[in-house]
Amino acid sequence: MIKLYDFELSVNCYKCRLLMSILNVDYEIVPVDFYPGFKHKSDEFKKINPLNHIPVLDDGGYVIRDAHAILVYLATKYDSTKRWYPIENPELLGETASWMLFAEGTTNTASAARLNVNLGYDFDLEKVQEGAHKLFRFFDEHMWFRNRSGGKWVCDSEHPTIADIALFPDVVLAEEGGISLIDYPALRLWAERMKRLPGFIVMGGIFPASADRIN
Amino acid sequence: MALSQPTENICSMTTQELTQNDPISNWYPVANADDLPFRHTFHGKLLGQEIVIWRADDGNVNIWVNRCLHRGVRLSRGLNNGAELQCQYHGWRYANRTGGCTYIPAHPVDSPAQHLSCKTFPAIQSHGIIWSGISPEGVPPKLSFLDGLTPLNLRSLPAKAPADSVNEHLSKYMFHPDNQTDGEGSSLVTTKAYDNYFQITATVANSTSTLALFAQPVDEQSTIIRGVIGVPHNSQNVLTVLRYHNNLMCKLRDVIEADFELKSKISNTFAAVSNPRSATRNIANNSGSVSFLKVRVARKWSTAKDVVGLELLPIGNQQLPTFLPGAHIDVFLPNGITRQYSLTNGPGELDKYRIGVKLEQVSSGGSKYIHETLSEGSIIEISTPRNNFPLRRDSTRTVLIAGGIGATPLLAMAQVLEKQKLNYELHYFAQSDEHLAFPEILNSLGNNCIRHFGLSVEETLAKVRESLGEHNSSENLYVCGPGPMLEATRNIAADLGWPDESIHFEYFKNSKIVSFESSFEIELARSALTLNVPAGKTVLQILRDNGIAMPSSCEQGACGTCIVKVLAGQPDHQDVYLNDSEKKRGDKMLTCISRALSNKITLDI
């Protein structure tokens, strides 16, 4: 069984849990006391990830670190439809990769601000908040025109990709880092859509959406 | 080609469109219509006030203060179920249109207090724009340049600058009707109408294009730039137009923000937007305190044999108050008679009240008057809804047992349960198909509505027994119908092990023999008053004679409106509202009919 070295309140761990839930992949959690125990910095955890960060995924002895890399691995291995990581469509794959890199930016700004506010991590709060707003302004414009041309997801595809997963919690939890989403209506709409994906799961601060059909 | 300077003229249109200076009384665009897709909750802000905007399934746009009345959590994080908005924190629900609180999960048996109502702001949709204001006067601007064209809402742009600074720049927005060049060579005519509204026409040779730009004052330091342009119907280059203006407006925003940053470095004095908090009403004085209102009979129709349906619409711009499923209203008929009727409305359906009135065989003038004399268009007075038959929404199974016209409050309940996809059954007992009231509502309930026709008394009771079955925890029964059927149903439920608190009922009337012979003292604990109730007078009458306001409705011990807490002494109940355990506890009584078995009774008034 797949093991995920996980911390409940980590956005990066959540990205892995979310994709595994959507792909219906069984896994077990190995809790790492990221806070307040800082156990990811322990010598014991160093044996699992010498870089001392979570998440880490262990799939039958194959060990891989970094959320975005884990998403690539999981989607390639467990999504037989090849839509989440579209390896058979070079243009779409390139687009996905560029948005995955964009997500590194949102993680290092929006999610860093949240770590600073919630868990006291040492980041220049004003700087990371400003950085997040800059990226969100661009991202919101992108999503507004995606909507206007009939698209629902980050990339120009009918189906969401792992780029949507990589960006989703950074955006939704940004408000915990003092980054208001009030100026980004297109991002809020997209986030709501993500919450309606079959297999969607919640985490602290990420609530479900209402049903999008008459019930 | 030379670039002509934009001109600004304060135009002389109608007085309504003249510049208004008080931001509180202006209409502002606060969202685009397409910001409100199905079941979305939109987070906005106007003049420093955070707002939540959501569209119900009936098309109504709600704009409320963005705070749950409970713990202040943003309602924009809540769930729009199409009829109610539910807070994510503790699940408080608020009704479409009024913002009235309709359900508190932590108090499933109680009606939320009537004053619990979100503060609402006006909402009007026109030209693809949602307009609102703190207390706006008149109507939003009519953009006649869009006549004969399709309005295309430009992408709105938040700018970090106050509205005044933004306006200085908006008047100089330059564009070209060809959607390609940066406004070069076009001749522009700029018209200023409202404070925050510019209409700009660009013309080159035979080509012309007009748009309107608005500055939505968000707070002291931010503004949202909104725009609408007219394009021919079925235009193929909508995206080109949108991208063209988005690019130009983004550039303009960069200029606006840089300019403001520079200005605020030089001086910190900029026009502050008035604090809207001073303009907000005290929540405690909200619609909950209104007790009577006039309504118009908009529709009267035969919904079943001997049953007419009435649709009651508010007069003018009044908003009908919030109701809970199971609520009833008093209807004050022009012939001086007052009657109580249950609302059959579905959740969030607050544009009208719908009631059903059965012609009583022995009518003392209420139902007969409604059937024979009351006509469409009549104006009648009604009370605000009274919620004395509240529905729990935390049951694992809800059984609704309706006898004849007793179905009306249960129809309102069934629609809520249906909407929330909760497990329930509505058993509707009637003589025949043509005796079923509101068939269109019944049809909307699908298989959850089970119709039983023409059963004998024994057959009815056997069917009730079968429908109820053994009681499991968290199952609730609601029953309304003729007295004997209600009595029998309560007995069957008790026999099957349904505890008192799971059996909820509503009688039409109190057919018990009651006595007003006793005399006793009432001590009013909170008013520090002791009064004597002589034989022949009711507690309610004595309270009113002594200047104590007490709501009442049926005044025969059936509806529960005049209920009070009993702190000491033993009540002589005589009502049909309380259940047996409640009567045994003796801690509540109905002032219209209950008396005292002890010499003195102490009430929490």
Contacts between the chains, C-beta under 8 A, distances in Angstrom:
chain1	res1	chain2	res2	distance
A	141	B	155	7.2
A	141	B	246	7.2
A	141	B	250	7.7
A	144	B	155	5.3
A	145	B	155	7.8
A	145	B	239	7.6
A	145	B	242	7.5
A	145	B	243	7.1
A	145	B	246	7.8
A	148	B	238	8.0
A	148	B	239	6.4
A	148	B	242	6.2
A	149	B	239	6.2
A	181	B	43	7.1
A	182	B	43	5.3
A	182	B	44	7.3
A	182	B	45	6.0
A	182	B	50	7.9
A	182	B	158	7.8
A	183	B	158	3.9
A	183	B	222	7.9
A	183	B	224	8.0
A	185	B	31	7.9
A	185	B	35	5.5
A	185	B	42	6.8
A	185	B	43	7.9
A	185	B	156	7.7
A	188	B	42	7.7
A	188	B	43	6.8
A	189	B	35	7.9
A	189	B	37	7.0
A	189	B	40	6.6
A	192	B	40	6.3
A	207	B	77	6.3
A	207	B	88	4.8
A	208	B	79	7.6
A	209	B	39	7.8
A	209	B	79	7.2
A	210	B	39	4.7
A	210	B	79	4.1
A	210	B	80	5.2
A	210	B	81	5.5
A	210	B	82	7.9
A	211	B	39	6.8
A	211	B	81	7.5
A	212	B	38	5.9
A	212	B	39	5.6
A	213	B	38	7.9
A	214	B	57	6.9
A	214	B	82	7.1
A	215	B	81	8.0
A	215	B	419	7.0
A	215	B	421	5.5
